[in-house]
Amino acid sequence: MKNLIKNYVDKLTIDNLREFAIKNDINLNQNELEYLLNLVQNNFEDILINEDKYLNLVQNNINSEEFIKVKELFLYYKNRYKGYLF
């Protein structure tokens, strides 16, 4: 499963991330999208293990209202797919 996630993350683009955010009523500017993309592409395995560390980083780098939505979405998908992630 990690290889599948890695392949997906490696192919992820700013446009993919923007579309996903918009579909989930999350409004991020270009800098925030670039930050999130870079963070995920360089740390995806560690994010699943040390979520608090990365949620704190994200909280400090994106709009606080949008952070709440990002956090909720992250936790939703992490719980939904936890059986496949670990």
Protein Blocks (a to p, Z undefined) as FASTA:
>chain_A
ZZmmmmmmmmpcfklmmmmmmmnopacdfklmmmmmmmmmmmmmmmmmmmmlmmmmmmmm
gcfklmmmmmmmmmmmmmmmmmmmZZ
